Amino acid sequence: MELRVDRDLCEANAVCCGLAPEVFELDDDEQLVIKTPNPSGDLLPRVQKAVERCPKNALALS
């Protein structure tokens, strides 16, 4: 599965960073960085939750 962010929608609210900090982080310019674009195993449920809870629906997992 591949994780993507729509940069036009993302407002860097960091909800995803709180749910899966191993996968998401904000850089110095407050842009979302996906550290693990193909999450699996124990990370996958938390990444799915982050996608579902993104306030701007900027994340996609396919």
TIVO-2410 file (N, C-alpha, C; in nm, 3 decimals):
# residues 62
REC num residu      c1      c2      c3 atome chaine
REC   1      M   0.084  -0.117   0.000     N      A
REC   1      M   0.000   0.000   0.000    CA      A
REC   1      M   0.089   0.124   0.000     C      A
REC   2      E   0.045   0.223  -0.076     N      A
REC   2      E   0.123   0.347  -0.085    CA      A
REC   2      E   0.045   0.462  -0.022     C      A
REC   3      L   0.116   0.540   0.057     N      A
REC   3      L   0.060   0.654   0.127    CA      A
REC   3      L   0.096   0.781   0.050     C      A
REC   4      R  -0.006   0.866   0.028     N      A
REC   4      R   0.017   0.991  -0.044    CA      A
REC   4      R  -0.048   1.107   0.030     C      A
REC   5      V   0.007   1.227   0.008     N      A
REC   5      V  -0.052   1.349   0.063    CA      A
REC   5      V  -0.081   1.446  -0.051     C      A
REC   6      D  -0.200   1.505  -0.048     N      A
REC   6      D  -0.236   1.609  -0.143    CA      A
REC   6      D  -0.192   1.741  -0.082     C      A
REC   7      R  -0.084   1.796  -0.131     N      A
REC   7      R  -0.026   1.917  -0.074    CA      A
REC   7      R  -0.116   2.040  -0.089     C      A
REC   8      D  -0.208   2.036  -0.185     N      A
REC   8      D  -0.302   2.147  -0.200    CA      A
REC   8      D  -0.406   2.148  -0.087     C      A
REC   9      L  -0.434   2.031  -0.031     N      A
REC   9      L  -0.532   2.021   0.077    CA      A
REC   9      L  -0.470   2.024   0.216     C      A
REC  10      C  -0.349   1.975   0.230     N      A
REC  10      C  -0.286   1.961   0.362    CA      A
REC  10      C  -0.260   2.098   0.425     C      A
REC  11      E  -0.307   2.114   0.549     N      A
REC  11      E  -0.283   2.236   0.625    CA      A
REC  11      E  -0.186   2.214   0.741     C      A
REC  12      A  -0.122   2.100   0.743     N      A
REC  12      A  -0.023   2.066   0.846    CA      A
REC  12      A  -0.081   2.077   0.987     C      A
REC  13      N  -0.200   2.023   1.005     N      A
REC  13      N  -0.263   2.021   1.137    CA      A
REC  13      N  -0.194   1.923   1.231     C      A
REC  14      A  -0.119   1.830   1.176     N      A
REC  14      A  -0.036   1.734   1.250    CA      A
REC  14      A  -0.116   1.629   1.326     C      A
REC  15      V  -0.241   1.609   1.291     N      A
REC  15      V  -0.319   1.500   1.351    CA      A
REC  15      V  -0.249   1.369   1.321     C      A
REC  16      C  -0.206   1.352   1.197     N      A
REC  16      C  -0.138   1.229   1.155    CA      A
REC  16      C  -0.007   1.209   1.232     C      A
REC  17      C   0.063   1.317   1.258     N      A
REC  17      C   0.190   1.307   1.331    CA      A
REC  17      C   0.168   1.254   1.472     C      A
REC  18      G   0.058   1.292   1.533     N      A
REC  18      G   0.027   1.242   1.666    CA      A
REC  18      G  -0.012   1.096   1.668     C      A
REC  19      L  -0.077   1.051   1.560     N      A
REC  19      L  -0.122   0.913   1.553    CA      A
REC  19      L  -0.013   0.816   1.509     C      A
REC  20      A   0.077   0.860   1.424     N      A
REC  20      A   0.183   0.772   1.372    CA      A
REC  20      A   0.311   0.853   1.348     C      A
REC  21      P   0.379   0.893   1.455     N      A
REC  21      P   0.499   0.976   1.439    CA      A
REC  21      P   0.615   0.905   1.368     C      A
REC  22      E   0.609   0.772   1.360     N      A
REC  22      E   0.713   0.700   1.286    CA      A
REC  22      E   0.696   0.718   1.136     C      A
REC  23      V   0.577   0.758   1.094     N      A
REC  23      V   0.545   0.769   0.952    CA      A
REC  23      V   0.537   0.914   0.906     C      A
REC  24      F   0.484   1.002   0.991     N      A
REC  24      F   0.460   1.141   0.954    CA      A
REC  24      F   0.542   1.236   1.041     C      A
REC  25      E   0.586   1.347   0.979     N      A
REC  25      E   0.647   1.455   1.056    CA      A
REC  25      E   0.631   1.584   0.976     C      A
REC  26      L   0.642   1.695   1.047     N      A
REC  26      L   0.642   1.825   0.981    CA      A
REC  26      L   0.786   1.873   0.972     C      A
REC  27      D   0.823   1.926   0.855     N      A
REC  27      D   0.959   1.977   0.840    CA      A
REC  27      D   0.965   2.121   0.895     C      A
REC  28      D   1.079   2.184   0.881     N      A
REC  28      D   1.100   2.319   0.935    CA      A
REC  28      D   1.007   2.423   0.873     C      A
REC  29      D   0.957   2.395   0.753     N      A
REC  29      D   0.864   2.486   0.686    CA      A
REC  29      D   0.719   2.447   0.711     C      A
REC  30      E   0.698   2.355   0.806     N      A
REC  30      E   0.566   2.303   0.840    CA      A
REC  30      E   0.496   2.237   0.721     C      A
REC  31      Q   0.574   2.166   0.642     N      A
REC  31      Q   0.523   2.083   0.534    CA      A
REC  31      Q   0.525   1.937   0.582     C      A
REC  32      L   0.422   1.864   0.549     N      A
REC  32      L   0.415   1.725   0.591    CA      A
REC  32      L   0.516   1.640   0.515     C      A
REC  33      V   0.589   1.559   0.589     N      A
REC  33      V   0.686   1.466   0.531    CA      A
REC  33      V   0.636   1.325   0.564     C      A
REC  34      I   0.629   1.241   0.463     N      A
REC  34      I   0.594   1.101   0.482    CA      A
REC  34      I   0.724   1.023   0.486     C      A
REC  35      K   0.759   0.975   0.604     N      A
REC  35      K   0.886   0.904   0.623    CA      A
REC  35      K   0.878   0.758   0.578     C      A
REC  36      T   0.758   0.702   0.579     N      A
REC  36      T   0.738   0.562   0.540    CA      A
REC  36      T   0.623   0.557   0.440     C      A
REC  37      P   0.652   0.571   0.311     N      A
REC  37      P   0.545   0.578   0.211    CA      A
REC  37      P   0.471   0.446   0.187     C      A
REC  38      N   0.529   0.335   0.232     N      A
REC  38      N   0.465   0.205   0.215    CA      A
REC  38      N   0.455   0.136   0.352     C      A
REC  39      P   0.367   0.185   0.439     N      A
REC  39      P   0.358   0.129   0.575    CA      A
REC  39      P   0.297  -0.012   0.572     C      A
REC  40      S   0.342  -0.093   0.664     N      A
REC  40      S   0.288  -0.228   0.677    CA      A
REC  40      S   0.298  -0.272   0.823     C      A
REC  41      G   0.255  -0.392   0.848     N      A
REC  41      G   0.266  -0.450   0.982    CA      A
REC  41      G   0.191  -0.369   1.086     C      A
REC  42      D   0.257  -0.347   1.200     N      A
REC  42      D   0.196  -0.277   1.312    CA      A
REC  42      D   0.165  -0.132   1.281     C      A
REC  43      L   0.233  -0.073   1.183     N      A
REC  43      L   0.208   0.067   1.148    CA      A
REC  43      L   0.078   0.087   1.072     C      A
REC  44      L   0.038  -0.010   0.996     N      A
REC  44      L  -0.074   0.006   0.905    CA      A
REC  44      L  -0.204   0.050   0.973     C      A
REC  45      P  -0.245  -0.011   1.085     N      A
REC  45      P  -0.370   0.034   1.148    CA      A
REC  45      P  -0.365   0.180   1.193     C      A
REC  46      R  -0.250   0.224   1.242     N      A
REC  46      R  -0.238   0.364   1.286    CA      A
REC  46      R  -0.237   0.459   1.167     C      A
REC  47      V  -0.176   0.417   1.057     N      A
REC  47      V  -0.175   0.499   0.936    CA      A
REC  47      V  -0.317   0.509   0.879     C      A
REC  48      Q  -0.389   0.399   0.880     N      A
REC  48      Q  -0.528   0.402   0.834    CA      A
REC  48      Q  -0.612   0.497   0.919     C      A
REC  49      K  -0.589   0.496   1.048     N      A
REC  49      K  -0.661   0.587   1.138    CA      A
REC  49      K  -0.623   0.732   1.107     C      A
REC  50      A  -0.496   0.758   1.079     N      A
REC  50      A  -0.452   0.893   1.045    CA      A
REC  50      A  -0.518   0.941   0.916     C      A
REC  51      V  -0.529   0.852   0.818     N      A
REC  51      V  -0.595   0.887   0.691    CA      A
REC  51      V  -0.742   0.921   0.718     C      A
REC  52      E  -0.808   0.840   0.799     N      A
REC  52      E  -0.949   0.862   0.830    CA      A
REC  52      E  -0.973   0.990   0.908     C      A
REC  53      R  -0.879   1.026   0.994     N      A
REC  53      R  -0.898   1.142   1.083    CA      A
REC  53      R  -0.838   1.271   1.030     C      A
REC  54      C  -0.778   1.269   0.913     N      A
REC  54      C  -0.722   1.391   0.856    CA      A
REC  54      C  -0.834   1.494   0.839     C      A
REC  55      P  -0.824   1.610   0.902     N      A
REC  55      P  -0.933   1.707   0.896    CA      A
REC  55      P  -0.958   1.764   0.756     C      A
REC  56      K  -0.862   1.756   0.669     N      A
REC  56      K  -0.875   1.810   0.534    CA      A
REC  56      K  -0.883   1.700   0.428     C      A
REC  57      N  -0.886   1.573   0.469     N      A
REC  57      N  -0.888   1.460   0.375    CA      A
REC  57      N  -0.774   1.469   0.275     C      A
REC  58      A  -0.659   1.508   0.324     N      A
REC  58      A  -0.542   1.526   0.239    CA      A
REC  58      A  -0.458   1.400   0.222     C      A
REC  59      L  -0.488   1.296   0.299     N      A
REC  59      L  -0.410   1.172   0.294    CA      A
REC  59      L  -0.487   1.063   0.221     C      A
REC  60      A  -0.414   0.980   0.149     N      A
REC  60      A  -0.474   0.867   0.080    CA      A
REC  60      A  -0.382   0.747   0.092     C      A
REC  61      L  -0.441   0.631   0.110     N      A
REC  61      L  -0.367   0.506   0.121    CA      A
REC  61      L  -0.429   0.409   0.020     C      A
REC  62      S  -0.348   0.371  -0.080     N      A
REC  62      S  -0.403   0.281  -0.182    CA      A
REC  62      S  -0.300   0.178  -0.224     C      A
***
